[in-house]
Amino acid sequence: MSSELNMLIIRDENGEVIGARIDEPNEYGIVTFITPSTPSHTLYQVSDFPREIAALTDPNAFQTAINGHVRSIAANLTLTTADELNAQYSRLLDAQGK
């Protein structure tokens, strides 16, 4: 098993992570994603997100760790939009003939 995950995060106008979700289908194959609630919030895809951060169960420890990671040079963030996520999902379904 890889030690990294793909994540979606939402950052507020101050750059703080205010939402996060693992960017993989659930055990039933259902794909969901999160979207910003205001224009000042930004949505990012984060590749190579450390599993050990995603596994944290203490909310304060998770908040500190995720903000530290996405601000680091090790983070691989790509700015995206809900429309782009929908388009990616549609292309995936088309490729699967669904």
C-alpha positions in Angstrom: 0.0 0.0 0.0 1.3 3.5 -0.9 2.2 5.8 1.9 0.5 8.7 0.2 -3.1 9.6 -0.7 -4.7 12.1 -3.0 -6.7 14.7 -1.1 -9.0 17.6 -1.9 -8.7 20.6 0.4 -10.5 23.9 0.7 -8.5 26.9 1.9 -10.0 30.2 3.2 -8.9 33.7 2.3 -6.0 33.4 4.9 -4.7 30.1 3.4 -6.0 28.0 6.3 -7.4 24.6 5.4 -11.1 24.6 6.3 -12.1 21.4 4.5 -10.4 18.2 3.5 -11.4 14.9 1.8 -9.6 11.9 0.6 -9.9 12.0 -3.2 -10.7 8.4 -3.9 -13.9 6.4 -4.5 -15.4 4.9 -1.4 -15.7 1.2 -0.8 -18.9 1.2 -3.0 -17.1 2.9 -5.9 -18.9 6.2 -5.3 -16.9 9.3 -6.1 -17.7 12.5 -4.1 -15.9 15.7 -3.6 -16.1 18.9 -1.6 -16.6 22.4 -3.0 -15.9 25.9 -1.7 -18.9 27.8 -0.2 -17.7 31.3 -1.0 -15.7 32.9 -3.8 -12.9 33.7 -1.3 -12.4 30.0 -0.7 -10.1 28.0 -3.0 -10.2 24.3 -3.9 -7.0 22.3 -4.4 -6.1 18.7 -5.4 -3.2 17.5 -3.2 -1.2 14.5 -4.5 1.2 12.5 -2.4 -0.6 13.5 0.9 0.9 11.5 3.8 -1.3 8.8 5.1 -0.1 9.4 8.6 -1.6 12.9 8.6 -4.9 11.6 7.1 -5.0 9.0 9.9 -4.9 11.5 12.7 -8.0 11.4 14.8 -7.4 14.4 17.1 -9.0 17.5 15.3 -6.4 19.9 16.6 -3.4 17.7 15.6 -5.0 17.1 12.2 -5.5 20.8 11.6 -1.9 21.6 12.6 -0.5 18.8 10.5 -2.5 19.5 7.3 -1.8 23.2 7.4 1.9 22.5 7.9 2.0 20.0 5.1 0.1 22.2 2.5 2.4 25.1 3.3 5.5 23.1 2.9 7.6 22.8 -0.2 6.9 19.0 -0.2 3.2 19.6 -0.9 2.0 19.1 -4.5 -1.0 21.3 -4.7 -3.0 22.0 -7.9 -5.6 24.7 -7.9 -8.9 23.4 -9.3 -12.6 24.0 -9.5 -15.8 22.0 -9.0 -16.4 22.3 -12.7 -13.0 20.7 -13.4 -13.7 17.9 -10.9 -17.0 17.2 -12.6 -15.3 17.2 -16.0 -12.6 14.8 -14.8 -15.3 12.5 -13.4 -17.3 12.6 -16.7 -14.2 11.7 -18.7 -13.6 8.8 -16.3 -17.2 7.5 -16.8 -16.9 8.0 -20.6 -13.7 6.0 -20.6 -15.4 3.2 -18.7 -18.4 3.3 -21.1 -20.9 4.4 -18.5 
